Amino acid sequence: MKITIPALALGLAGAGACTAAVVFADVPPHRPHRSPAPGPVASSGPAASPGSPGIGDPLMPRAGNGGYTVRHYTLDFDWRAPRTPFAARAVIRASATQSLSRFDLDFAGNTLHTITVDGTPAAAVRDGDELVITPAKPIPRGDTFTVRVTYTADPTQRRHRDDAIQDYGWVPTPNGTVLYAQPDGAKMIFPANDHPSLRAPVTFHVTTPPDVSAVANGRLVGTARRPDGRVKWTYDSEQPIAAQLVQVAIGRFTFVDRTGPGGLPVRDVVPNGLVSGTEAYRSLVPDHLSWLEQRLGPYPFRRYGVLVGDGELPVALETQSLSVVPKGDLTGDRIDAERDLVHELAHQWTGDSVAIRRWSDLWLSEGHARFYERLYSDEHGGTDLEDAMQAAYEQHDQWRYDAGAPAEPTEPTLFKAMRYDGSALVLYALREEVGPETFDRIERSWVTTYRGRAAGTQDFVSLASRVAGEDLKPFLTPWLYGPHTPPMPGHPDWRVDPVED
């Protein structure tokens, strides 16, 4: 649903929104990508050509975009009230990796107002979830250019998946909102180059009524009260971030500061009525940080915190440097609460810092987070790790049948059980094969070697082989691919349950 509110486009404080004309044409959402008439050809160098509408991920072919690299996002949200459309602007600074006649942004829904490239109005068409932009003149390869998009954000936009993600996009709370952008929901929030392997720094400017606060990834740069009483909050992500890990939350919050290992700033963001009820488990986060640092090395970002989700939120989520944990997960059993807290914290190393190269590599992110969640729980009064892994082993063939092998998901089965306990089982099998000491060296080398980079399944297999001093490809390949679960090293008595249709 699109709601046109032109007046809101003028509400961005200090945004300097361009009001020049722009041409839009709606294209039916599921028709194949069409090429508008080619723009003029650059006068020198290679002829300009369109950037691709995706980076070639087999599971999500239109995720991300070709022809450019985003260098920085600036997002301006003039937030008004829950479930109420508001004025928004995205400024995207990018570098052309080819001579561009046109390029795409991932952007779904929302009412567009203006688009400029380097200050000049640009033509644009919608092609499903792609926004295809044709600048007034081609962009030479190597040039840096700036795209400004003003639009009316629709904070009711959500989509549904039949796996662990459930509902994602904008998720309303009693007095605000929280973002669930994973896996490809960022395009409902801002125009982006939306693939987990693609990252850029983000500056957030969020203007709110005086009775609510805003929070986003990274560091609070400052607040400024406007003459009308509204407050502008500015955050800096500090480090590059994937679109799926962006967080902007608004609500009546209390900020609770504490210190983690080595003086790491830890700031929890808690709805006012939930501060005391969630303190017992939130206060354990510094201990969780110390426990994970002993296994994976230094925490990879400059700060951390837990954003307590109010309302009916679907799941916990590892948004970078600020994990979302629903209130229900923090007001029940301690074992369950710590499992969730450790899982999302482990993702900061594996999934956030070490990004996945393709969506089929998701087992590396979710499998690692589940493995350390299970290991921590085993050591702190929860289910025995071996018992949990034996239970997963029994179901592994069924999970392979239903959702593909760990490194062979389909798009609809990305976040099924195979990517969680089913993938943690692969890491457990590796530890049984090479021994705990070698396994620990593999793990620490993995998060150190690829810190701040994207890596895939074959990168992991190669690194594990190098650290172990043996070729582990023959061992890991049957675990990661194919229809049947291999024997578990050290456990010849473990059996896989028969597959049922």
C-alpha positions in Angstrom: 0.0 0.0 0.0 1.3 3.5 -0.9 0.2 6.5 1.0 1.1 9.8 -0.6 1.7 12.7 1.8 3.6 15.3 -0.1 3.6 17.7 2.8 5.6 15.4 4.9 8.5 15.7 2.4 9.1 19.2 3.8 9.4 18.0 7.4 13.0 16.9 7.4 14.7 19.3 9.7 17.9 20.5 8.1 17.7 17.9 5.4 17.7 20.4 2.5 15.4 18.0 0.5 15.5 18.7 -3.2 12.1 19.4 -4.7 13.1 19.2 -8.3 10.9 17.1 -10.6 11.6 13.4 -11.1 10.0 10.9 -13.4 8.5 7.7 -11.9 6.8 4.8 -13.6 5.4 1.8 -11.7 6.2 -1.6 -13.2 4.2 -4.7 -12.2 6.1 -6.3 -9.3 6.8 -9.7 -10.8 7.6 -9.0 -14.5 11.2 -9.6 -15.6 13.7 -6.8 -15.4 13.4 -4.5 -18.3 16.0 -2.2 -19.7 14.8 1.4 -20.2 16.1 3.1 -23.3 19.9 3.4 -23.0 21.2 6.8 -21.9 23.9 8.7 -23.7 27.3 7.2 -24.1 30.3 8.6 -22.3 32.4 10.6 -24.6 35.6 8.7 -23.8 36.5 5.3 -22.3 34.2 2.3 -22.5 30.6 2.8 -23.4 28.3 3.2 -20.4 26.1 0.2 -19.6 23.5 -0.7 -16.9 24.6 -2.0 -13.6 23.1 -5.4 -12.9 19.9 -5.7 -10.7 21.6 -8.2 -8.4 25.1 -9.5 -7.5 24.4 -13.1 -8.6 23.4 -14.8 -5.4 21.6 -17.9 -6.5 19.1 -17.9 -3.6 18.2 -14.2 -4.0 19.2 -13.2 -7.5 18.1 -9.6 -7.1 19.8 -9.0 -3.7 22.4 -6.3 -3.9 23.2 -4.5 -7.1 26.0 -4.4 -9.6 28.0 -1.5 -11.1 28.9 0.4 -7.9 30.0 0.2 -4.3 28.3 2.1 -1.6 30.7 4.2 0.5 28.3 5.7 3.0 24.6 6.0 3.8 23.0 9.0 5.6 19.4 8.3 6.7 17.0 11.0 7.9 13.8 9.9 9.5 11.3 12.5 10.7 9.3 10.0 12.8 5.9 11.1 14.1 3.9 8.4 15.8 3.4 4.6 15.7 2.1 3.2 12.4 2.1 6.7 10.9 3.8 7.5 7.6 6.7 10.0 8.0 9.1 12.0 5.8 12.4 10.2 5.1 15.5 10.8 3.1 18.5 8.6 2.1 21.7 10.0 0.8 23.9 7.4 -0.7 27.5 8.1 -1.6 28.9 5.4 -4.0 31.7 4.7 -6.4 31.1 3.4 -9.9 32.9 0.1 -10.7 31.9 0.4 -14.3 30.8 3.1 -16.6 27.1 3.4 -15.7 24.2 4.3 -17.9 21.8 3.4 -15.1 21.9 1.5 -11.8 19.5 -0.1 -9.3 18.7 0.3 -5.6 16.8 -2.3 -3.6 13.7 -0.4 -2.5 10.2 -1.7 -1.9 7.0 0.2 -1.3 7.1 3.7 0.2 6.0 6.7 -1.7 8.8 8.3 -3.7 9.1 12.1 -4.0 12.5 13.1 -5.5 15.6 11.4 -6.8 18.8 13.3 -7.7 22.2 12.1 -8.8 24.9 14.6 -8.0 22.2 17.2 -7.5 20.5 16.7 -10.9 17.1 15.2 -11.2 17.2 11.6 -12.4 14.6 9.4 -14.1 13.5 6.2 -12.2 11.2 3.2 -12.7 10.1 0.6 -10.2 10.7 -3.0 -11.2 9.3 -5.1 -8.4 11.6 -4.4 -5.4 14.1 -2.7 -7.6 14.3 1.1 -8.1 16.0 1.6 -11.5 17.7 5.0 -11.7 18.9 6.6 -14.9 21.1 9.7 -14.2 21.0 12.7 -16.6 24.4 11.7 -17.9 26.5 8.5 -17.6 28.7 8.0 -14.6 32.3 7.2 -15.6 34.0 4.2 -14.0 35.9 5.1 -10.9 33.8 8.3 -10.2 32.2 8.9 -6.9 28.6 10.0 -7.1 25.8 10.9 -4.6 22.2 9.8 -4.8 19.5 11.5 -2.8 16.1 9.9 -2.4 13.3 11.6 -0.6 10.2 9.5 0.2 7.4 8.9 2.7 8.3 5.9 4.8 5.6 3.5 5.6 6.2 2.0 9.1 3.5 -0.6 8.6 5.4 -2.4 5.9 6.1 -6.0 6.9 6.5 -9.4 5.1 6.2 -12.9 6.4 8.4 -16.0 6.1 7.5 -19.5 7.1 10.7 -20.1 9.0 12.3 -18.8 12.2 12.2 -15.2 10.9 8.4 -15.0 10.8 7.4 -11.3 10.3 10.1 -8.8 9.3 10.5 -5.2 8.1 9.0 -2.5 10.3 7.7 -4.0 13.6 5.5 -1.6 15.6 5.8 -1.5 19.4 3.3 0.1 21.9 4.8 3.6 21.5 7.3 3.3 18.7 9.0 0.8 16.3 11.9 -1.6 16.0 13.5 -2.9 12.8 13.8 -6.5 11.7 15.6 -6.2 8.4 16.9 -9.8 8.1 17.1 -11.3 5.6 16.1 -8.8 2.9 13.8 -6.4 4.7 16.1 -3.3 4.6 14.5 -2.4 1.2 11.2 -1.8 3.0 13.0 0.8 5.2 15.5 2.6 3.0 17.0 2.4 -0.5 20.0 0.1 -0.2 22.5 -2.2 -1.7 21.0 -5.1 0.3 23.1 -8.2 0.5 24.9 -9.6 3.6 28.3 -9.4 1.9 27.9 -5.7 1.2 28.6 -3.2 3.9 29.0 0.6 4.3 29.1 3.0 7.3 25.8 4.7 8.2 24.9 8.0 9.8 21.4 8.2 11.3 19.4 11.3 11.9 16.1 10.5 13.6 13.8 13.3 14.7 11.2 12.3 17.4 8.6 13.9 19.6 10.0 15.0 23.0 8.5 12.1 24.9 10.2 9.3 23.1 13.9 8.4 22.3 15.6 7.0 19.3 18.4 4.5 19.1 20.5 3.1 16.2 23.6 1.1 15.6 26.8 2.5 17.0 27.6 5.6 18.9 25.2 8.4 19.9 26.9 11.5 18.4 24.4 13.9 20.0 20.9 15.3 20.4 19.5 18.6 19.4 16.2 20.1 20.4 14.3 21.9 17.7 12.3 25.1 18.2 9.1 23.1 18.0 10.2 20.8 20.9 11.0 17.8 18.7 14.4 16.2 19.2 17.0 15.2 16.6 19.1 12.1 17.5 22.3 11.5 15.5 24.1 8.1 15.6 27.2 6.9 13.8 27.6 3.2 13.0 31.3 3.7 13.5 32.1 0.6 11.3 30.6 -0.6 8.0 27.4 -2.5 8.4 25.3 -4.7 6.2 21.8 -3.5 5.4 20.2 -6.5 7.1 21.9 -5.6 10.4 20.7 -2.0 10.5 18.7 -1.0 13.6 16.6 2.1 14.3 14.2 1.8 17.3 12.0 4.5 18.7 10.1 4.3 22.0 10.0 5.4 25.7 13.4 4.1 26.6 15.7 4.1 29.5 19.4 3.8 28.7 21.4 1.6 31.1 25.2 1.9 30.9 27.7 -0.6 32.2 31.2 -1.7 31.4 32.3 -4.9 29.6 35.8 -6.5 29.4 38.6 -4.1 28.9 36.3 -1.1 29.5 34.1 -1.9 26.6 31.0 0.4 26.7 27.8 -1.6 27.1 24.6 0.3 26.8 21.2 -1.4 27.1 18.1 0.2 25.7 15.0 -0.7 27.7 11.4 0.3 27.5 10.7 2.2 30.7 8.4 -0.3 32.3 10.8 -3.2 31.7 14.0 -2.0 33.3 13.8 -3.8 36.6 12.2 -6.9 35.3 15.0 -7.5 32.8 18.0 -6.3 34.8 18.9 -9.7 36.2 19.6 -11.3 32.9 20.9 -8.2 31.1 23.5 -7.7 33.8 25.1 -11.0 32.8 26.2 -9.6 29.4 29.7 -8.6 30.5 30.2 -12.2 31.7 29.0 -13.5 28.3 31.4 -11.1 26.6 34.3 -12.4 28.7 33.3 -16.0 28.0 33.2 -15.5 24.3 36.4 -13.5 24.2 38.2 -16.4 25.8 37.1 -18.6 22.8 37.0 -16.2 19.9 39.3 -13.4 20.8 38.5 -9.6 21.3 35.0 -8.4 20.7 35.0 -7.0 17.1 33.1 -3.7 17.6 33.5 -0.6 19.7 30.5 -1.0 21.9 27.6 -3.4 22.6 24.2 -3.5 24.1 20.8 -5.2 24.3 17.7 -3.6 22.9 14.8 -5.0 24.8 11.9 -5.5 22.4 8.4 -4.6 23.6 5.2 -5.9 22.1 4.8 -9.1 20.0 8.3 -9.3 18.4 9.0 -12.4 16.4 12.5 -13.4 17.4 15.8 -12.2 18.8 18.1 -10.6 16.2 21.8 -9.8 16.0 21.6 -6.2 14.7 25.2 -5.0 14.7 26.5 -3.8 18.1 22.9 -3.7 19.5 21.1 -7.1 19.6 17.3 -7.1 19.8 15.9 -9.5 22.5 12.2 -9.7 23.0 11.0 -8.9 26.5 9.6 -12.4 26.9 13.0 -13.9 26.5 14.3 -11.9 29.4 11.6 -12.4 31.9 11.4 -16.2 32.1 13.8 -19.0 32.7 17.5 -18.1 33.2 18.8 -20.9 31.0 16.6 -19.9 28.1 17.4 -16.2 28.5 21.2 -16.8 28.5 20.9 -19.0 25.5 19.3 -16.2 23.6 21.7 -13.5 24.9 24.8 -15.6 24.1 23.5 -16.6 20.6 23.0 -13.0 19.5 26.3 -11.9 21.1 28.2 -14.7 19.3 26.7 -13.4 16.0 28.7 -10.2 16.5 31.8 -12.3 15.7 30.2 -14.7 13.2 27.6 -13.2 11.0 28.3 -9.5 11.7 32.0 -9.1 11.8 32.7 -12.1 9.6 29.9 -11.7 7.1 28.6 -14.5 4.8 29.6 -14.3 1.2 26.4 -15.9 -0.2 23.1 -16.8 1.4 23.9 -20.5 1.1 26.7 -19.8 3.6 24.2 -18.9 6.3 25.1 -22.1 8.2 28.4 -20.4 9.1 26.5 -17.6 10.8 23.7 -19.4 12.5 25.6 -22.7 13.1 28.4 -20.9 15.0 25.9 -18.8 17.1 23.9 -22.0 18.0 27.1 -23.9 18.8 28.4 -21.4 21.3 24.9 -20.9 22.7 24.8 -24.7 23.3 28.3 -24.8 24.7 27.7 -22.0 27.1 24.5 -23.5 28.3 26.2 -26.9 28.8 28.8 -25.1 31.1 26.1 -23.1 33.0 23.5 -25.6 34.0 21.6 -26.2 30.7 21.3 -29.2 28.4 24.4 -31.3 28.0 26.1 -30.4 24.7 26.5 -34.0 23.7 22.9 -34.8 24.4 21.8 -31.8 22.3 24.0 -32.8 19.4 22.9 -36.4 19.6 19.2 -35.2 19.3 20.2 -33.1 16.3 22.0 -36.0 14.8 18.9 -38.2 15.0 16.9 -35.6 13.0 19.6 -34.6 10.6 18.5 -36.7 7.6 14.9 -35.5 8.1 16.2 -31.9 8.1 18.3 -32.5 5.0 15.2 -33.9 3.3 12.9 -31.0 4.4 15.3 -28.0 4.1 18.5 -29.1 2.3 21.9 -29.9 3.7 23.6 -27.3 5.9 25.3 -25.5 2.9 22.5 -26.3 0.4 19.4 -24.4 1.5 16.7 -23.1 -0.7 15.4 -19.6 -0.2 12.2 -20.6 1.6 14.2 -22.9 4.0 17.0 -20.5 4.9 16.1 -20.2 8.5 14.8 -23.7 9.2 16.2 -25.9 12.0 19.0 -27.2 9.7 20.7 -23.8 9.8 20.7 -23.8 13.6 21.2 -27.1 15.5 21.7 -28.9 12.2 24.7 -26.6 11.4 26.0 -26.5 14.9 26.2 -30.3 14.5 28.7 -29.8 11.6 31.0 -27.8 14.0 30.6 -30.4 16.7 31.6 -33.1 14.2 34.6 -31.1 13.2 35.6 -30.8 16.9 35.2 -34.5 17.4 37.4 -35.1 14.3 40.3 -32.8 15.0 40.1 -32.5 18.8 39.1 -29.6 21.0 42.4 -27.8 21.0 42.7 -27.8 17.2 39.1 -26.8 16.8 39.6 -23.8 19.1 42.5 -22.7 17.0 40.4 -23.0 13.9 37.7 -20.9 15.4 39.9 -18.2 16.6 41.7 -18.1 13.3 38.4 -17.9 11.4 37.1 -14.8 13.2 40.6 -13.2 13.2 41.5 -13.8 9.5 38.1 -12.7 8.2 37.3 -9.9 10.7 35.5 -7.1 8.9 35.3 -9.2 5.7 32.9 -11.6 3.9 33.7 -15.2 3.7 32.1 -18.4 2.5 31.9 -22.2 3.0 35.0 -23.0 1.0 37.0 -20.3 2.8 36.1 -22.1 6.1 37.1 -25.5 4.7 40.4 -24.2 3.4 41.2 -22.3 6.6 40.3 -25.3 8.8 42.5 -27.6 6.7 45.4 -25.1 7.0 45.1 -24.8 10.7 44.6 -28.5 11.3 47.5 -29.4 9.0 45.4 -31.9 7.0 42.9 -31.7 4.1 39.5 -31.6 5.8 37.6 -31.3 2.5 36.9 -35.0 2.3 35.5 -34.9 5.8 33.5 -31.7 5.7 32.0 -32.1 2.2 29.6 -34.9 3.1 28.5 -33.0 6.2 27.8 -29.8 4.3 26.3 -31.2 1.1 24.2 -34.1 0.0 21.2 -36.1 1.3 22.7 -38.3 4.0 24.3 -37.6 7.3 27.8 -39.1 7.8 28.9 -41.1 10.8 29.7 -39.0 13.9 33.4 -39.3 14.9 33.8 -40.9 18.3 30.1 -41.9 18.5 29.6 -45.1 16.4 26.5 -45.8 18.3 24.6 -42.7 17.2 21.9 -43.4 14.7 19.9 -41.2 12.3 16.1 -41.5 12.4 14.4 -42.7 9.1 13.1 -39.9 6.9 9.4 -39.4 6.7 7.5 -37.7 3.8 
